[in-house]
Amino acid sequence: MYGAYPPAPGGYPPQPNYGAYPAQPAYGAQPGYGAQPGYGAQPGYGAQPGYGAYPGQPAYGAQPAYGAAPVAAAPVAAAPVAAVPVAAAPVAVVAVGPINTFVGTPEADADALRNAIVGAGTDDSELIRILGNRTYAQRMTLMQVYQQRHARSLRDDLHGDTSGNYRKLLEMLVAPRPYVIAECLHKAMAGAGTADYQLLTILTQFDQDMPGVPAAYRQLYGKDLVTEVKRETSGHFEDVLVSCILRRPQPPGFVNAATVQLDAQAFYKAGEARLGTNDKEYIRIMTTNTNAHLLAVDQAYRGISPKGMMAAIKSETSGNYGLALQSLLTPHHRWMAQAVHHAIDRPGTEDALLLIVFGLHDKQDLHFIRNEYRTLYQRDMMTDVKRDISGNYERLALTLMA
């Protein structure tokens, strides 16, 4: 994390750590790509008044003072992987620049936000300055403090004073992650047709949050998430998405050295070694392991078939099913960079996909995503996004990326 509010008054208990994204070994050495703050499941939300019936949050005590120097998250210990025969070629990555920190308190931020909202007109510059430069943990504390000091829901107030995609992004920034993800899934499945790319991106890439999402979905919409996904999808695409919902995520970065070679052999036997594909085995391997483990399996797989697992997936599968498996094998920040490109690299802009990227990542993660974007496309993500959006929506997105 890169700075947080000091403990708020009222004796809030310490909040458990949210885990971390693992280092991404299959893509070579990447400067600055150590363990990165991630987001685990958030159990035990009580009832809270306000827009969307979002539940109350446990507070975020025991946090380093604002303005403290960035502290690298401790990497998750992973068992060493033996007998990995082929090292992937290194990929050049632009170094991550310094991430600004801010000195202040949630009380000051809450009052500043309230002043920006009340009266004639809205001080959007102040909304963007505060919410575009705070971490997820800080925003959740701020949401509580705002409720306590002003007896109002911050999300309700933002909803009443803003509009369009700007409003949607602000609301995502001040809501608990499982509920934001549940809303994104609902929107991807609502109406005629299904936004399959959004659906598979959320369900394959946010495994640490997924345990809390079905309950959030049921609370918001009174429906079972698995049933809804089954209604909107079919075949092996349905199978892999349902497996992603039901899986119990392992600690981020975990690699089971004892099963790396076995999984590589099983993946080969299920695909390239036979006529037809054992899709059940493909789905089992891809949805019951961390991305770090799958990248280790991929390196071991290259000792059996030099072209690697990604090429095998592309030749053995097709459509959204194949794309979901590709996402599971791709490191998180790299897939999110691809998602941004997918959203803007065609006529029109898939704003719902951009909102997923910007609404579910802190500034530090967006720096990593921006670096991956430059590596993949030799272009600056901020410049490309700026061409496709405008107004306060653009200003907030650029502030989050800066």
C-alpha angles and dihedrals in degrees: 000000000000106000133326142195116277114247111297118235115264101067100271112187120244113273117232117248116267098227124242142259109254126239110270106234102171093068096055130249111335118191112236094008100122123128108323129200111270136171128256129193117293112216132188107037113173127206118291129183117236146068116347093004091268112182125240119270129231105244126252107238125161095048126147116257121271112266094032117142113267113273118209114233113247109256116247110250112247126188112251114260113232127207099018098161105189128045116211117242112263119254121217112239128189109243115255112248126225116292115225120238127201133216114222148089134261088242092058091046092048092052092045091051092049091050090049091054105041124079130023111338129356127266096228092173089063093047090051094044093055105034094038091057104044130090123240091257091051092049092051090052089046091052090056095044091049090054092048097047100040103024088231138107113253090209091052091050093049090048092054096049104041139048146198124014089334089063092045093053093046090051092050090053094057100044131084111268099239089055093046089051091047090053092049091051091049092051091048090057100036124107128000112347130000129264092230097178091054091046095051093042092056097043097045100039106042101055095142091060097041100090090067097043103078091055091046090049092050092048093050100040107015091235137111112253096213091051091050093049091049089051092053100041139039145195122012090339088063091045095054094045093049090048089053091053094048100042121109106227120233120223110291111266095018115151121184102211091189093064103035095094092039092053091047091053092045091050091051093048090048093054130007096026095060144044105262125005130277093222094177089061092045090053093046094054095042099047103039098055137064121254088248090057092047091052089053090049089051091056091048089047090058088066087062100034114013095206091070137222097293092059090046091052091051093050097041100042138036145195124013091336091061091043091054091053090048089053092052090054094047121087112251100248092045092052091048090053088052089049091055090050090048090053097052108024098089140045108306126008127267093222094175089062093047089051090055090055097044098035097050102044135070122227093265093055090048089055090056091046090050091052091050090049091054091048093049100041106017088233135106112257093209092055093047095047091047090060092057103045135043148188123024090337088062093044093052094046092049091048090053090051097043 
